[in-house]
Amino acid sequence: MSRQIVAIVEDNPDNRLLVSIVLGDEYDTREFETALEALDAFGEETPDIVLLDIALPGMDGLELLRLMRTHRTLAGVPVIALTAHAMRGDRERYIAAGCDDYVSKPIEDLGVFKALVAAHLAAPRR
């Protein structure tokens, strides 16, 4: 059986590397520096989950999310906002925008983070 695909859309190479290392033993990770790179790749291979930075160069994460939610094969893919934006109300704002969950950076508890990703991958697609 093939492993589930985790797409990491993050412009910071250190953050991409950390998430890839943390999740790479259990999942196949794909790293993207920009939303446009990710969107292009998603046309070839649909990820099982997307970990999405909000503040990206060019197209931001919320715009990528809006495009995903209108795309037939991407609409049900779980998206976790992975962002340094940790102001009061941000979690609610990103959930309202269509994210399935929210994790602030830096990731403080890697075990909790891994469990969150696993829970979203195990949940039925919407």
C-alpha positions as CSV (number, residue, x, y, z in Angstrom):
1,M,0.0,0.0,0.0
2,S,1.3,3.4,-0.9
3,R,2.0,6.0,1.8
4,Q,-0.2,9.1,2.2
5,I,1.1,12.3,0.6
6,V,1.6,15.3,2.8
7,A,2.1,18.6,0.9
8,I,4.1,21.2,2.7
9,V,3.6,24.7,1.2
10,E,6.1,26.9,3.1
11,D,8.5,29.5,1.8
12,N,11.0,29.1,4.7
13,P,13.4,26.2,3.9
14,D,14.1,25.5,7.6
15,N,10.4,25.1,8.4
16,R,9.9,22.8,5.3
17,L,12.8,20.7,6.4
18,L,11.6,20.4,10.0
19,V,8.1,19.3,9.0
20,S,9.5,16.9,6.4
21,I,11.8,15.3,9.0
22,V,9.0,15.1,11.6
23,L,6.5,13.5,9.2
24,G,8.8,11.7,6.7
25,D,9.0,8.4,8.6
26,E,5.3,7.9,8.2
27,Y,4.3,9.8,5.1
28,D,5.6,10.8,1.7
29,T,6.2,14.5,1.9
30,R,6.2,17.0,-1.0
31,E,7.7,20.4,-0.4
32,F,6.7,23.6,-2.2
33,E,8.1,27.1,-1.8
34,T,5.2,28.9,-3.4
35,A,1.5,28.5,-3.8
36,L,1.9,28.5,-7.6
37,E,4.4,25.6,-7.4
38,A,2.0,23.6,-5.2
39,L,-1.0,24.3,-7.4
40,D,0.8,23.2,-10.5
41,A,2.0,20.0,-8.8
42,F,-1.5,19.3,-7.4
43,G,-2.7,19.0,-11.0
44,E,-0.4,16.0,-11.4
45,E,-0.7,14.4,-7.9
46,T,-3.4,15.1,-5.4
47,P,-2.1,15.3,-1.8
48,D,-3.8,13.6,1.1
49,I,-3.3,16.7,3.2
50,V,-1.8,20.2,2.8
51,L,0.1,22.0,5.5
52,L,-0.2,25.6,4.3
53,D,1.7,28.6,5.3
54,I,-0.5,31.7,5.0
55,A,2.2,34.4,4.3
56,L,3.7,33.2,1.0
57,P,5.4,35.2,-1.8
58,G,3.1,36.0,-4.7
59,M,-0.1,34.1,-4.2
60,D,-0.8,33.8,-0.4
61,G,-2.0,30.7,1.3
62,L,-5.6,31.8,1.6
63,E,-5.8,32.4,-2.2
64,L,-4.4,28.9,-2.8
65,L,-7.0,27.6,-0.3
66,R,-9.8,29.3,-2.1
67,L,-8.7,27.8,-5.4
68,M,-8.4,24.4,-3.9
69,R,-11.9,24.5,-2.4
70,T,-13.4,25.2,-5.9
71,H,-11.4,22.5,-7.6
72,R,-13.2,19.1,-8.0
73,T,-10.3,16.9,-6.9
74,L,-8.8,19.2,-4.3
75,A,-12.0,20.5,-2.6
76,G,-12.1,17.7,0.0
77,V,-8.3,17.7,0.8
78,P,-7.8,18.6,4.5
79,V,-5.8,21.8,4.9
80,I,-4.0,22.8,8.1
81,A,-2.9,26.4,8.3
82,L,0.7,26.4,9.5
83,T,1.6,30.0,10.2
84,A,3.4,32.4,12.4
85,H,0.3,34.6,12.5
86,A,-0.8,33.8,16.1
87,M,-2.9,36.8,17.0
88,R,-6.2,36.4,18.8
89,G,-8.9,35.4,16.3
90,D,-6.5,34.1,13.7
91,R,-7.6,30.4,14.3
92,E,-11.2,31.3,13.8
93,R,-10.5,33.4,10.7
94,Y,-8.5,30.6,9.0
95,I,-11.1,28.0,9.9
96,A,-13.8,30.3,8.5
97,A,-11.8,30.8,5.3
98,G,-11.9,27.0,4.8
99,C,-8.9,25.5,6.7
100,D,-9.6,22.3,8.6
101,D,-7.2,23.3,11.4
102,Y,-4.5,25.7,12.5
103,V,-1.0,25.3,14.0
104,S,1.1,28.3,15.0
105,K,4.8,28.4,14.2
106,P,7.1,27.6,15.7
107,I,5.6,24.2,16.4
108,E,5.9,23.8,20.1
109,D,4.9,20.1,20.6
110,L,5.9,17.9,17.7
111,G,4.0,14.9,19.1
112,V,0.8,16.9,19.2
113,F,1.5,18.1,15.7
114,K,2.0,14.6,14.4
115,A,-1.2,13.4,16.1
116,L,-3.2,16.3,14.5
117,V,-1.9,15.4,11.1
118,A,-2.8,11.8,11.6
119,A,-6.2,12.6,12.9
120,H,-7.0,14.7,9.8
121,L,-5.7,12.0,7.5
122,A,-7.8,9.3,9.2
123,A,-11.0,11.4,9.1
124,P,-13.4,10.9,6.2
125,R,-13.1,13.4,3.4
126,R,-15.8,16.0,3.1
